[in-house]
Amino acid sequence: MSEHVIKMPDIGEGIVEAELVAWHVQVGDAVREDQPLADVMTDKASVEIPSPVAGRVVALGAELGAMLRVGAELIRIDTRVGATAPAPQVAAPPAAVAPPAVAAVARSTPAPVSQPMVAAPALQATPSAPPTATLRPIASPAVRRRAWELGLDLNDVPATGPAGRILHADVDAAAARRPAVPASRTITPPQSTPQGTAPRPAMAVAVGLGTADDVVQHLPVIGLRRRIAMQMQEAKRRIPHFAYVEEVDVTELERLRAHLNASHAANAGRPRGKLTLLPFIVRAIVRALPGFPQINARFDDEKGVIERHSAVHLGIATQTDAGLLVPVMRHAQALDLWACAAELARLADAARGGHITRNEMSGGTLTITSLGALGGIVTTPIINQPEVGIVGVNRIVPRLALRNGGVVERQVMNLSSSFDHRVVDGMDAARFIQAVRAGLEQPAALFVD
């Protein structure tokens, strides 16, 4: 056997180790040159490791979640066996030979890796059965996770997407078509899981309502979820947070927003996107920040240096299938309402689609976070280190208020903010939020220099 050992490559930028977050191949799989083998994640990005050779996988070098140093053994490939050669089969006594349909299922079931360097068993080719190529279904990590949670094998799900891609609708349709299942079953997770999630061990799933069964899942924290956990833990451990919450009357702002959307929707000659509340909040923040340079800043507490910025690079907390990401809107102070709305949409689409770049995920000077209609009344957001502040947007609710001796209905929301008390004094934080509030309650002032 001619084995080629593929080692953890040097990704660059001083990276000395990376976390193994996904396998794209299994022991015994045929691989072609440049075919993706695994995904690894560093502090800055997820990187796909391709195969430099063609052959067949002999052994995997580590389990998911393992930290691999540069130069560590990643995978072994037998280059004597071509990537297009038929898969070898285990010789069996005549009485134990499975029917062709059963054999096909056995070949398509991934074998779990129980320990590092799991060697392939000794195999003997049998000419009695024709070779069958097993292709990995084409689907996004979110679709794979959805199928996994529903107990579906993607090989059995008809694809309707472009180039044979399996869509969410295909998974839902397959789930609706499947027959009733027995009282319990065992679900084995796929070896290659969505980025930021862990492979789940086999688990018994009780089916039926009103049962007293307790189904326990053991989910190793790996990939993006581990990075998020470490970032949040480090931020809370190192930053002395303090919160400040203020109520904002956005009645006039909502009227202006509705008017702008209606007027530009009627103007067929200059179509523009629909404005949400967020571009107005961005506008109010960038108008207020020049008076509070200590808030538009980053704090390197290792060096004891505060970096104050004249430009506003706003982080926009965005929920994705892989976890919470914070893409950065560069030079937000230079964008008008519609340019801001377009950039917000572009960054959100890039983050949720998994094609956000490393540069678009770094360098923020202040972050905005919003849960939209689920925003609650008050939140206590965690600062995105090394920034020194974060502004949380809560949902709008109708409130009765006294105006000119009468009771009127107003649209009210809260701004829930957190600040780093090592850098930002409480009085400065309060004055900053009050300046933001003033701009939102008198929206015409946002456009007057």
Summary of the structure (lengths in Angstrom):
residues: 449
radius of gyration: 27.4
end to end distance: 75.5
largest distance: 94.9
contacts: 1287
relative contact order: 0.10
helix: 29%
strand: 26%
